[in-house]
Amino acid sequence: MNQFVPPSLEVLGAAPPAERADAARNRQHLLATAREMLAGQGADTLTMDGLAERAGLGKGTVFRRFGTRAGIFRALLDDTERDFQEQVLSGPPPLGPGAPPLERLVAYGQARVAFLIEHADIARATLDGGQPIPAGSSTPLSQLHIRVLLGQLDLGPADLDILAVQLTAALDGPLLLYLSATDLAEDPARTARRITRGWRDLIHRVTRP
């Protein structure tokens, strides 16, 4: 029996704990500097030491803020992802509330794939092989959102918690790891269309009565 009680998705949009004004300024300065470096040099050349030097801050400040090189990219992706999350939480249907759950599942995968393809270099760089769980210790947005929508469908005795994990693995980090260099080098819109067709087919097969 599935006894999952869906938490309010609004918690994902809650403001983070307040930080000191100087810490907030440093964070914004570091993120802006990292974006400049990415635009000029690409993701492969962005390092902790290089960011500290370019930003004019001590290495300790950068390490305390981000922890690892992958942490820089996670912070950049999180900053970029806020608008995407807002669309999921309160945007127009079918991505936002108001559409049937099956339509929202399909729309979520389509939007998520487009987002990740657009930010592929940053998203791939967030995957730190030194971490046991690439997505982090907390439940990622995709897994929580997919689990909530599955709970709104009549899927009988299916283990919805595990099914949500498996469907999440078709998106986010795992998706980016399994895309080949050729996939990423071709037209991004074409790549996104191919993947979203596969996602739509997967969702309809999984939810078929």
C-alpha positions as CSV (number, residue, x, y, z in Angstrom):
1,M,0.0,0.0,0.0
2,N,1.3,3.5,-0.9
3,Q,1.0,5.7,2.2
4,F,2.9,8.6,0.7
5,V,1.4,11.9,1.8
6,P,2.3,14.5,-0.7
7,P,4.0,17.5,0.9
8,S,3.1,20.9,-0.4
9,L,5.2,21.8,-3.4
10,E,5.2,25.3,-2.2
11,V,7.9,24.4,0.2
12,L,10.3,24.2,-2.7
13,G,9.7,27.8,-3.5
14,A,10.2,29.0,0.1
15,A,12.9,31.5,0.7
16,P,16.2,30.2,1.9
17,P,17.4,31.2,5.4
18,A,18.6,34.8,5.6
19,E,22.3,35.3,5.1
20,R,24.5,38.1,6.2
21,A,24.6,41.1,3.8
22,D,28.3,40.6,3.1
23,A,27.9,36.9,2.5
24,A,25.0,37.7,0.1
25,R,27.1,40.2,-1.8
26,N,30.0,37.8,-2.1
27,R,27.7,35.0,-3.4
28,Q,26.2,37.3,-6.0
29,H,29.6,38.6,-7.0
30,L,31.0,35.0,-7.3
31,L,28.1,33.8,-9.4
32,A,28.3,36.8,-11.7
33,T,32.1,36.3,-12.1
34,A,31.5,32.6,-12.8
35,R,29.0,33.4,-15.5
36,E,31.5,35.8,-17.1
37,M,34.2,33.1,-17.1
38,L,31.8,30.5,-18.6
39,A,30.8,32.9,-21.3
40,G,34.4,33.7,-22.2
41,Q,36.2,30.4,-21.5
42,G,33.6,27.6,-21.2
43,A,32.8,25.2,-18.4
44,D,36.0,23.1,-18.6
45,T,38.3,26.0,-17.6
46,L,36.3,27.2,-14.6
47,T,38.2,26.2,-11.4
48,M,38.0,27.2,-7.7
49,D,41.4,28.9,-7.8
50,G,40.6,30.7,-11.1
51,L,37.2,31.9,-9.7
52,A,38.8,33.3,-6.5
53,E,41.5,35.1,-8.5
54,R,39.1,36.6,-11.0
55,A,36.6,37.7,-8.3
56,G,39.4,39.2,-6.2
57,L,38.4,37.1,-3.2
58,G,40.3,34.7,-1.0
59,K,40.3,31.0,-1.9
60,G,38.9,30.2,1.5
61,T,35.8,32.3,0.7
62,V,35.2,30.4,-2.5
63,F,35.7,27.0,-0.8
64,R,33.5,27.9,2.1
65,R,30.8,29.1,-0.3
66,F,30.8,26.2,-2.8
67,G,32.8,23.3,-1.2
68,T,33.9,21.8,-4.6
69,R,34.1,22.8,-8.2
70,A,30.8,21.0,-8.8
71,G,29.3,23.1,-6.1
72,I,30.0,26.2,-8.2
73,F,27.9,24.8,-11.0
74,R,25.2,23.6,-8.6
75,A,24.9,27.2,-7.3
76,L,24.7,28.5,-10.9
77,L,22.1,25.9,-11.9
78,D,20.0,26.6,-8.7
79,D,20.1,30.3,-9.4
80,T,18.9,29.7,-13.0
81,E,16.4,27.1,-12.0
82,R,14.2,29.4,-9.8
83,D,12.2,30.6,-12.8
84,F,11.7,27.0,-13.9
85,Q,10.4,25.9,-10.5
86,E,8.1,28.9,-10.4
87,Q,6.5,27.7,-13.7
88,V,6.0,24.3,-12.2
89,L,4.5,25.6,-9.0
90,S,2.2,28.3,-10.2
91,G,2.6,28.8,-14.0
92,P,0.0,28.1,-16.6
93,P,-1.1,24.5,-17.3
94,P,-0.2,21.9,-18.3
95,L,3.2,22.5,-16.8
96,G,1.6,24.4,-13.9
97,P,-1.4,23.4,-11.8
98,G,-4.8,22.9,-13.5
99,A,-4.2,20.1,-16.0
100,P,-4.8,16.4,-15.5
101,P,-1.9,14.6,-13.8
102,L,-1.0,12.6,-17.0
103,E,-0.8,15.8,-19.0
104,R,1.3,17.4,-16.3
105,L,3.7,14.5,-16.2
106,V,4.3,14.7,-20.0
107,A,4.6,18.5,-19.9
108,Y,7.0,18.4,-17.0
109,G,9.4,16.0,-18.8
110,Q,9.2,18.1,-22.0
111,A,10.0,21.3,-20.1
112,R,12.7,19.7,-17.9
113,V,14.5,18.3,-20.9
114,A,14.4,21.6,-22.7
115,F,15.8,23.3,-19.6
116,L,18.6,20.8,-19.2
117,I,19.6,20.9,-22.9
118,E,19.7,24.7,-22.7
119,H,22.0,24.5,-19.7
120,A,23.8,21.3,-20.5
121,D,27.3,22.4,-19.8
122,I,26.5,23.7,-16.4
123,A,24.1,20.8,-15.5
124,R,26.7,18.1,-16.5
125,A,29.4,19.9,-14.4
126,T,27.2,19.7,-11.3
127,L,27.6,15.9,-11.3
128,D,30.4,15.2,-8.8
129,G,31.6,11.7,-9.0
130,G,32.9,12.0,-5.4
131,Q,29.3,12.4,-4.1
132,P,27.4,9.2,-3.4
133,I,24.2,10.7,-4.7
134,P,24.7,13.1,-7.6
135,A,21.4,14.9,-7.0
136,G,22.3,15.6,-3.3
137,S,20.9,14.4,-0.1
138,S,17.5,16.0,-0.4
139,T,14.7,14.9,-2.6
140,P,15.1,16.8,-5.9
141,L,12.3,18.7,-7.5
142,S,11.7,16.1,-10.2
143,Q,11.4,13.2,-7.9
144,L,8.9,15.0,-5.6
145,H,6.9,16.5,-8.4
146,I,6.7,13.2,-10.3
147,R,5.7,11.3,-7.1
148,V,2.9,13.8,-6.4
149,L,1.5,13.4,-9.9
150,L,1.7,9.6,-9.8
151,G,-0.3,9.6,-6.6
152,Q,-3.1,11.4,-8.5
153,L,-3.3,8.6,-11.0
154,D,-5.0,5.2,-10.5
155,L,-2.0,2.9,-10.9
156,G,-3.2,0.1,-8.7
157,P,-0.6,-1.7,-6.5
158,A,2.4,0.0,-8.1
159,D,5.2,1.1,-5.8
160,L,4.9,4.8,-6.6
161,D,8.0,5.8,-4.5
162,I,10.3,3.5,-6.5
163,L,8.5,4.4,-9.8
164,A,9.1,8.1,-9.1
165,V,12.8,7.4,-8.6
166,Q,13.0,5.4,-11.8
167,L,11.2,8.1,-13.8
168,T,13.4,10.8,-12.3
169,A,16.4,8.8,-13.5
170,A,15.1,9.3,-17.1
171,L,15.6,13.0,-16.5
172,D,18.1,15.3,-14.7
173,G,21.6,14.1,-14.1
174,P,21.3,10.5,-15.4
175,L,19.9,11.8,-18.7
176,L,22.8,14.2,-19.2
177,L,25.4,11.5,-18.3
178,Y,24.0,9.1,-21.0
179,L,23.8,11.7,-23.8
180,S,26.8,11.2,-26.1
181,A,29.0,14.0,-27.4
182,T,27.2,13.6,-30.7
183,D,23.8,14.1,-29.1
184,L,25.0,17.3,-27.4
185,A,26.7,18.6,-30.5
186,E,23.7,18.3,-32.8
187,D,20.9,20.9,-33.0
188,P,19.7,21.3,-29.3
189,A,16.1,21.7,-30.4
190,R,16.2,18.4,-32.3
191,T,17.8,16.6,-29.4
192,A,15.1,17.9,-27.1
193,R,12.4,16.8,-29.4
194,R,13.8,13.3,-29.6
195,I,14.1,13.0,-25.9
196,T,10.7,14.4,-25.1
197,R,9.1,11.9,-27.6
198,G,10.8,9.2,-25.7
199,W,9.6,10.6,-22.4
200,R,6.0,10.9,-23.6
201,D,6.1,7.3,-24.8
202,L,7.6,6.1,-21.5
203,I,4.9,7.9,-19.4
204,H,2.0,6.6,-21.5
205,R,3.4,3.0,-21.3
206,V,4.0,3.2,-17.5
207,T,0.5,4.7,-16.8
208,R,-1.4,2.4,-19.1
209,P,-4.2,0.6,-17.2
